[in-house]
Each structure stands twice: as C-alpha cells, then as structure tokens.
C-alpha cells in the first residue's frame, strides 16, 4: 500500500508578521514631552514630580543625565517606596539597563542631553 501526501490545500495556518527593527516614529522629542509635562493627566503646575524635574531642567538647575536620574528615583519611590534597599537597587538597575539598551529610549535620553550610559 502506498501512502500519499495530503489531498488538497486544507486550512492554511495564520502566519505571524515578521519582526522588524523598531523604526523611529515621527512625533515630539523627549524634551518636548517633558516641556509639556509628560503626565497624560494634567496636574496643577509644580505638583507632580515630573513637572518639578521638568522645571529644574528648563531652569538649567540639572543636566539631562541628572534629570534622568531624578526620574528614575521618582519611579522607584512611587513603585517600591517601602521595599528593601536591595529591591530598590534592582529596579534602578533595570531602569538604567532599559534606557541604555532600548534604542528608542537611548535616543530619547540622548536628545534630552543625558549620556544614556547610566551605570
């Protein structure tokens, strides 16, 4: 007895789209977003930590790299404020790694005036 292949086309499985390199999307620069206040929910001026960092950056009190560090500390305080120092440091390290390794975020940090190498 001879075994033959499939009879007819049958159901075609869906194909996954091929992964591509991230492309730079047109839009405002990271600095422009900070200048407008990056929070989608508008808070009164000066009340959000992001607005405070933005004001200090605009006033020239901090550099882009210092602003990035201040924002990292804000995230750490908001997300794991009561955690152990080890957990806080792990979150800081993860955020710095993301800023350095993600090409889109690294470009945003570069536009802001940070060095992108936050180690």
HELIX and SHEET records of a PDB file:
HELIX    1   1 UNK A   30  UNK A   36  1                                   7    
HELIX    2   2 UNK A   49  UNK A   58  1                                  10    
HELIX    3   3 UNK A   64  UNK A   80  1                                  17    
HELIX    4   4 UNK A   85  UNK A  101  1                                  17    
HELIX    5   5 UNK A  103  UNK A  112  1                                  10    
END                                                                             
